[in-house]
């Protein structure tokens, strides 16, 4: 994946794409939460982590792209506000299960940690270590739904 595609996909997942009718916007990370269709799309999480890998060198620079940072922040903040917080729309309306909340918390923790480490120029190995462990463990439990 090249930078341009990564930024486009990031914008789709952050619901910040100019083309709000694009299927990736509707089924992207944030789009799939509003309206919530009863399941979390793990592929979206993996795609976000792939996007971070592509943008990792850029995130380590002294000057950051405001649009990219806004998307990263929006994903982290809005997903937490909508799906994890007790007063958020999904939990307060009993649309998301406790198991799904735990998964979303785990995804957001790995995602936000990776962003933090990359922005601090702490290296990709540290930024993605927990995610790689997650992928390895998920491979051992393939077939389980979220």
Residue pairs with C-beta under 8 A, 6 or more apart in sequence:
1 9
1 50
1 51
1 54
2 54
3 54
3 55
3 58
5 54
6 50
6 51
6 54
6 55
7 55
7 67
7 68
8 17
9 24
9 28
9 47
9 51
10 48
10 51
10 55
10 68
10 71
10 72
11 17
11 18
11 67
11 71
12 22
12 24
12 25
12 28
12 31
13 24
13 28
13 29
13 30
13 31
13 44
13 47
13 48
13 51
13 71
13 75
14 28
14 29
14 30
14 70
14 71
14 72
14 74
14 75
15 25
15 28
15 30
15 31
15 34
15 74
15 78
16 67
16 70
16 71
16 74
17 24
17 25
19 25
24 31
25 31
26 32
27 41
27 44
28 44
29 41
29 44
29 45
29 48
29 75
29 79
30 74
30 75
30 78
30 79
30 82
32 40
32 41
32 44
33 78
33 79
33 82
33 83
33 90
34 82
34 89
36 83
36 90
36 95
36 96
38 95
39 100
39 145
39 146
40 100
40 103
40 104
40 107
40 146
42 146
45 107
45 111
46 135
48 75
48 111
49 110
49 111
49 114
49 128
49 131
52 59
52 111
52 114
52 115
52 118
52 127
52 128
53 124
53 128
55 68
55 118
56 118
56 124
56 127
58 64
58 65
58 68
59 68
59 115
59 118
59 119
60 118
60 119
60 121
64 119
72 115
75 111
76 108
76 111
76 112
76 115
79 104
79 108
80 88
80 104
80 108
81 88
82 88
82 89
82 90
83 90
83 91
83 96
83 100
83 101
83 104
84 91
84 101
84 104
84 105
84 108
85 91
86 92
89 95
90 96
91 101
96 104
99 146
100 146
103 146
106 134
110 130
110 131
110 134
113 127
113 130
114 127
114 128
114 130
114 131
115 127
116 122
117 123
117 126
117 127
118 124
118 127
